Amino acid sequence: MSTSIHQRQQQQPHLHHPHLSSPSSISPRNPPNWQRPMSIFGRTGLLILLTLMVVVGVLLPTMRMGLPDGLLSRTSVSKWRDYTLAQAVEFVGKNGTVIVCAVSQPYLPFLNNWLISIARQKHQHKVLVIAEDYATLYTVNQKWPGHAVLVPPAPDAQTAHKFGSMGFFNFTSRRPRHLLNILELGYNVMYNDVDMVWLADPFPYLQGDHDVYFTDDMTAVKPLNHSHDLPPPGKKGRTYVCSCMIFMRPTSGAKLVMKKWIEELQAQPWSKAKKANDQPAFNWALNRTAGEVDLYLLPQAAFPTGGLYFKNKTWVLETKGKHVIIHNNYITGFEKKIKRFQEYGLWFVDDHAQESPLGKI
């Protein structure tokens, strides 16, 4: 989809001069007080034309400089307000698979870092950014037309939300509805948080025809040949699966999990006493549908949680060459996440922004 403006070509109005309307207007029988019209090629006409050209040449650039950034392209970007999820999925999901993230403006640097890593695996054309504010929608589509969509209503807050806050809950609780809608459209969907980095292509690991693929968020080391079944529940009576990396096929089983996730979020809303987030609800949804849905736990060595990858150097060395997607979790705060990525050589935006479809933002 192009952002170019299809403007109407302005037609020059037909000039109708009373003295040029008929042959009789130039006849010598005209009254003696008739005067010839001034030609633009005469001295006076040329002087007027030259003056107009100087005025336009001086004022137009000044007017443009005084306009707010982006105003001149307002027509081209305002159309993205009406861009629907169905249109966006059709645009990016030409091979039947969509890679989705949900982003608000403060997370744009992480979005760009994630995109660079995906571009290195040649899968960036599948990416759809679900913008959680209009600034993100316009920024992404202006630089990468068609790859961002906003599903109304947009959340009120446009700032980064601390993990455990009501804002964070409201932001993440929209996720299962987005994913369910994409499944209903008939597409495979992979969801990633943008504090992730791809080191290799994850698609070869999506073996078989399972409904839902996911990763364990526990730091305990598993054997390389561990089971791919849903892990056993922990102390709270549920599993500790991460809701930040999910792949689903458009099956009735996957749709059932998303519907149950939505129900669990509604049943466990955020409160000051119980600062919920979306992940426990996702785990309850998996646990309560396990007998009806074909679930697949991805290999830990390829998809480690941040609490393992960044904190267990021995394990990292033992599994070197097997890592596929790294999640920068088990830490909170923008600056802390960026610093840790930098320390491990996984913060690409400073030196490799040109590799991102968005360029430098």
Secondary structure, DSSP 4 states (H G I P E B T S, - for coil): ------PPPPPPPPP--GGGSSGGGGSTTS-TT--PPPPTTSHHHHHHHHHHHHHHHHHHHHHHHTSPTTGGGHHHHHGGGG--HHHHHHHH-TTSEEEEEEE-GGGHHHHHHHHHHHHTTT-GGGEEEEESSHHHHHHHHHHSTTSEE--SSPPS--S---TTSHHHHHHHTTHHHHHHHHHHTT-EEEEE-TTEEESS-SGGG--TT-SEEEEE---SPPPTT---SPPPP-TTSS--EEEEEEEE-SSHHHHHHHHHHHHHHHHS---SSS---HHHHHHHHHHHHTTTS-EEEPPTTTS--HHHHTT-HHHHHHTTT---EEE--S--SHHHHHHHHHHTT---HHHHGGGSTT---
